[in-house]
């Protein structure tokens, strides 16, 4: 009986924990935040998950989004927009608090130049690396893929050059998936939803 109760308790803890998705890019301008918002939009609005998008970089993009929302009285570092909770000015303490707030999904928008971003990326259940095949960013892509060579990750890229992508796949033994293009990350097409669902390998249940 005690063994059974211990098993139930552990199972309940696992159920109540949020799924943590880390997205990190090979430098600025590769589409990390764009993909993070696409995934957050899918989780919140197509799957109905309580979702927080957590900024773990130095870009301050979420403040720009806050500036465009209708209710300027809200906290610029923690606000709800399009059913997504946007969190910035992130600290380790704030992440710990978020884990206890009943979210189904915590999506971390990370960067290579943020120590906290790297730490949280490695703590995530699902890790996504946004690669780039642009000439001046291939070096960053190679460095990042080298840094994560020993852990399970999913590699993706926007508008990848086929030859450069094939070489990266061969050198690092990773499949790099092409990210669907969207004009608005918060208004995505059904086929993009299918792509994200396959990328995350989510079940059909909450």
HUSUL-V709374 format. One record per residue. N is the residue number from 1. RES is the residue in three letters. PSI is psi in whole degrees, 0 to 359 (* if undefined). Layout:
((N/RES/PSI) (N/RES/PSI))
//
This chain:
((1/UNK/317) (2/UNK/319) (3/UNK/318) (4/UNK/316) (5/UNK/321) (6/UNK/320) (7/UNK/315) (8/UNK/317) (9/UNK/314) (10/UNK/318) (11/UNK/317) (12/UNK/320) (13/UNK/317) (14/UNK/320) (15/UNK/321) (16/UNK/347) (17/UNK/142) (18/UNK/152) (19/UNK/128) (20/UNK/123) (21/UNK/121) (22/UNK/131) (23/UNK/121) (24/UNK/143) (25/UNK/156) (26/UNK/65) (27/UNK/176) (28/UNK/149) (29/UNK/13) (30/UNK/353) (31/UNK/19) (32/UNK/309) (33/UNK/323) (34/UNK/312) (35/UNK/320) (36/UNK/319) (37/UNK/323) (38/UNK/315) (39/UNK/319) (40/UNK/318) (41/UNK/315) (42/UNK/312) (43/UNK/317) (44/UNK/316) (45/UNK/339) (46/UNK/332) (47/UNK/348) (48/UNK/21) (49/UNK/143) (50/UNK/116) (51/UNK/135) (52/UNK/134) (53/UNK/115) (54/UNK/120) (55/UNK/110) (56/UNK/55) (57/UNK/183) (58/UNK/21) (59/UNK/333) (60/UNK/35) (61/UNK/330) (62/UNK/332) (63/UNK/325) (64/UNK/321) (65/UNK/318) (66/UNK/322) (67/UNK/335) (68/UNK/356) (69/UNK/159) (70/UNK/327) (71/UNK/94) (72/UNK/355) (73/UNK/347) (74/UNK/159) (75/UNK/122) (76/UNK/344) (77/UNK/358) (78/UNK/93) (79/UNK/158) (80/UNK/128) (81/UNK/128) (82/UNK/39) (83/UNK/14) (84/UNK/132) (85/UNK/114) (86/UNK/122) (87/UNK/128) (88/UNK/185) (89/UNK/49) (90/UNK/140) (91/UNK/167) (92/UNK/319) (93/UNK/318) (94/UNK/321) (95/UNK/316) (96/UNK/319) (97/UNK/321) (98/UNK/323) (99/UNK/343) (100/UNK/7) (101/UNK/11) (102/UNK/19) (103/UNK/144) (104/UNK/323) (105/UNK/130) (106/UNK/116) (107/UNK/119) (108/UNK/120) (109/UNK/95) (110/UNK/165) (111/UNK/160) (112/UNK/336) (113/UNK/12) (114/UNK/119) (115/UNK/316) (116/UNK/321) (117/UNK/317) (118/UNK/317) (119/UNK/311) (120/UNK/325) (121/UNK/314) (122/UNK/339) (123/UNK/354) (124/UNK/156) (125/UNK/320) (126/UNK/128) (127/UNK/127) (128/UNK/128) (129/UNK/122) (130/UNK/110) (131/UNK/169) (132/UNK/139) (133/UNK/9) (134/UNK/144) (135/UNK/315) (136/UNK/6) (137/UNK/357) (138/UNK/324) (139/UNK/317) (140/UNK/321) (141/UNK/314) (142/UNK/319) (143/UNK/315) (144/UNK/316) (145/UNK/329) (146/UNK/320) (147/UNK/332) (148/UNK/20) (149/UNK/337) (150/UNK/6) (151/UNK/156) (152/UNK/126) (153/UNK/166) (154/UNK/125) (155/UNK/134) (156/UNK/167) (157/UNK/148) (158/UNK/134) (159/UNK/50) (160/UNK/139) (161/UNK/130) (162/UNK/316) (163/UNK/314) (164/UNK/322) (165/UNK/317) (166/UNK/322) (167/UNK/319) (168/UNK/316) (169/UNK/320) (170/UNK/314) (171/UNK/324) (172/UNK/2) (173/UNK/45) (174/UNK/144) (175/UNK/126) (176/UNK/113) (177/UNK/142) (178/UNK/128) (179/UNK/131) (180/UNK/142) (181/UNK/135) (182/UNK/136) (183/UNK/328) (184/UNK/116) (185/UNK/339) (186/UNK/12) (187/UNK/83) (188/UNK/154) (189/UNK/158) (190/UNK/323) (191/UNK/330) (192/UNK/322) (193/UNK/317) (194/UNK/319) (195/UNK/315) (196/UNK/318) (197/UNK/319) (198/UNK/322) (199/UNK/316) (200/UNK/342) (201/UNK/48) (202/UNK/147) (203/UNK/174) (204/UNK/5) (205/UNK/152) (206/UNK/*))
//
